[in-house]
Amino acid sequence: MNRQLLNKINTIELLCSKSKWQKIAHRPFNYCFSIFYRFVFYKIFKQSIRLKTTTFFDEKLWIDFPSCNDIFITGAKTHSSEIRLTKFLIKNLKTDETFIDIGAHVGFFSLLASKLIGKNGLVFSFEPTQKTFQLLKANTAFYKNILTFNLAMSDEESSTKFYVSDALHSEYNSLSNEVFLQKNISFQEELIENKTFDNFFDSIRLTSKTWIKIDTEGSEIKVLKGAEKFLVNNSPTLIIEYLQNLSNKNYRESVQFLLKLNFKCNSINANGDLEICDDVENFMTEKKSDSENLVFTKC
């Protein structure tokens, strides 16, 4: 199965470099509908539409379109860093392991992990935005190995402000409004519940091999501080999205925090394999990348 999935994601990666007409040929209805909806209907009415699409690994996924446009057209998340992360998971996530998806959005990576770990593995999916959580819940409802929680992971337990935008920009929803301010995107505030990782998982026995994916748009350092006890006493594989934006100091702090806990930082190469990354800023400058998924493993 894994070889077939790798072949499919490699095909999608190749498709991303092709001409517009070759992309249309891949999913003609989806591509044409996407162009019309995003650049005509949505531009005028600012109204999202709930659609069911299919991922490249053949799972159904509800989305609030035009959010997840790349998944709608290709079946995958198509930013270079997301394609490389997808390859890395396919090659390394094994049956019976535990995958913790913090900032799961609509569940693309939770569903992929569910497929890879099998019925004896377990996925914990956390999504604080109420509207997005309803999609996550619908997308994972029939998967017995996925547990979903309408919570934010942080460094304290409280109710706090959470910043949310329209469907087109819902992947930027965060405990911080910096991305919205930087990109001049309108947003609203929600009151959400915070939990610390250490308290939440204190009474839950995790498997010997645990993966933690954190994509919280600048709040990663808060998640990590709330998980310090677990990180000191265990050796999970950590995946953290690192963005070049106004919250860059928070990402740098996250890297330094993990290095002090005896983790090493790795980038993911084009084959989906790890390479030591001693200087994240220089690495991203050389790749001309605004977003990367970094992988941290115990030394």
N, C-alpha and C positions, 0 to 999 in steps of 0.2 A: 504493500500500500504506500509506504513512504517514498519509494522510487517513483511511483505514479504521481504522487503529489509534487515531488521535486520537478518532474518533467512539466507538470501543469504550470507551476509558478515560474519556471524558466521560460515557458512559452509566453506567459503574460508579460514578463520582464522584456522579452524581445519585442512584443507587440507595442510596448510603450515608446519604443524608438522608431516605430513605423509611421507611414503617412496617415493622414486623416482617412483616406479611403480604405486602407487596410484595417484600421480600427473600426470603421463602420461595418466592414464585412464580418468582424468577430461577433458582434451582437447588434445587428442593424437597427432593430426597433429601439433598443435601449439607447443607442448612441443618438439617433435622430430625436427621440423623445427628450433626452437630456438637453440637447441644444435648444429645442423649442421652449422647454419648461424653464430652464435657468435664465435664458437671455430674452425671453418674451414674457411669459406668464409671471414668473417670480419677480422679474424686474418691475412689473406694473403693480401686481397685487400683494407681493411679499407674503404669499401664502404657501406653506409647505403641503405636501400630499403624502399620505402613508401608503407605501408600496411594499410588496414582498418581492425580493430578488433572490438569486442563488449564488452562493459562494463557489469558488473554484474547487473546493473540496465537497461540493454537492450537498450543502446544508442550506435550508431556507432561512432568510433573514429579513425581518421587518425593518424598514428604515423610514425616517421622515425626510423624504426627498425635497430639496436638493442636497441635504446632508448625505454623506457616503456615496457621492457621485461616482468615485472611482470603483467602488465595489459594484455599483449598479451596472457600470459599463463593462468591467473586466472580470468581476468576481473576486477581486483582491484589493487590498490597500496598496497603492502603486507608487507612493514616495519611495525613492531608492532605499532609504533606511528601513522602511516597513517591509519591502521585498526581501532584503537581506535578513531581517529578523524572522520573517516567515520561514526562510530556508533554514536558519539556525534552529528554530523550534522543530521543524520536520526532521532534521538530522539528529537531534539530541534529546528531545522530550520522549521518555519511555513509558511503557505501560506501568500501571500501579503507582505512578508518582503523583505529587500534589502540585497544582498550579494555582497561585493566588493572583488574581487580576484586580489591581487597585486602580480605579479609573477605567472601568471596563467599557464604557460608552454603550453601544447597542449589543456588544458581545461577540464581535468578529473573532478576536483572539481566544476568548473563552470557549467558543464552539470548536475552534481548531484544536485547542488543548484537549478538550473533551474527546475528540476523535482520536488523538494520538495516545492518550493515557488509558483509554479503554474503560470498561465498566467497573474495574476495581480501583481505578484512580479517582481523584477528587479535585474539582475546580471550585474555588471560592471567588465569587465575582462581586465587586463593590462598585456601586454607582450612586453618587449623592443626588444628582439632578432628578427631580420627581418624574418629569415627562420622559426623559431618556431611560430612567429605570423601568418604566412601564414597557418600553420596547425591549429592554434587556430581559425582563421577566417573561414577555411573550415569546422571545426568541429561544429561551432556554427551558421553557415550561415542561417539555417532554423528555428532558435529559436528566436521568436520575443521578448522574455524577456531577451535576452543577448545582451549587447553592448560591442564591443571589441575596444581596443585602443592600438596602437603600440607606447607605451610610457613607460618611467620609472618614478616611483614616488620617489622624493628625497626631500632635504631640500632647494633646490634652483632651479631656472628655467634657464636652459642653455643647450648647447650641450656638451656632455662629452664622454669620452672613456668608452666602455663597452666590457668586456672580454668574448669571446665565444670559445667553443671547438667543437669537432665532435659530431655526433648524440649520440654516446654512453654516452657522458658526458654532454649533453646539459642541464641537470637539474642543473648543477653547474654554468651556465652562470650568470654573476654578474657584478656590478660596481667595485668589488674588484677581484684581481687575486690571492688572498691568497690561496684559496682552490686548484687552479691549481698548484701553486708552491709547496704546501704541498704534494700533491699527485703525483707530477711529471707528470702532464698532459699537453700536448701541447695546446696552445690557440692562438687566433688571437684577434685583436682589431676592434671594430665597433664604429662609431660615432652615438650616439643616442640622443634623445630629452628628457630632464627632465621636469617634472611638479611637483609642490607641491600639495599635497592633498587639502589643504585649498583653493588655488586659483582655482583648477579644479572644486571643488564642491561648490564654493561660490554661484553660481547662480542656482544650482541644488537642488531642495527640496527633501531631503531624507526622507524615511518613518520613523515613530517613532521607529521602531525596525530595526537597521542596524547592519550587521555583516561585519567585515573587516578581511580578511585572508591575512597575509603578509608572503611571502616565497621568500626572495630576497638574500639568500646566504651571509649574513653578512652585508647587507645594511639596515637592519630593522630600525636601529636608525635614519638614514637619512629620511626614510619614516615617522617615528613617529614625528620627529621634524617639518617636513613639514605639519603635520596634527595637530599640537598642539592646534590651535584655536578650531577646531572641537572637539577634545578630551576633552578640558576643558568645553565646552558648551553642550556636549551631552554624552550619556551613551551607546556607541556601545559595542557589544561583539567582542573582539579582539582575533584573533588566530595568534600566532607567532611561527614559527619554530625556535627552539633553537638547535644549533649544537656545538659539542665539537671539535673545530679546531683552527687554527691560529687566526680566527676572534672572538674568545671567548670573548675578552674584549668588542667588539661591542654588543654582545648579553647581557652581564652583564649590560652594559650601558642602553640597551633598557628596561630591567627589572626595573632598578632604576628610569629611566625616568617615567615609567608608575606608579610606586608606589608613586612618588611625585605628580602625577596627581590624586591620590586617587583611583587608580585601585588596585584590589587584584589579586594575581597570583594563578592560579589553574592548576593542572595536570588532565589528563583524565585517568580514571581507565579502567580496562578490560571490564567493562559493558558499557562504553561510558558515564559515569557520572563524574561530577567534584569533585575534592578533593582539599582542600587548600594546596598550595605548598609554604611553607615559606622559603625553602632553595633549590633552583634549582640545584645547583652543587651537593649537597648531595643526592638529589632525583635521579639524573642521575647516580651518582656513585653506589647507591644501586641497581638500575635497570640494571646496566652495559650497559647503553644506550648511543649511540653517537649522537642521534637525538630525539628530543621530540617536540610535538606540545603543547604549553602552551596557556591557555585561560585566558584572563584578563577581569574582569568585575568590574564595579564601586562599591565601598564599600557602 
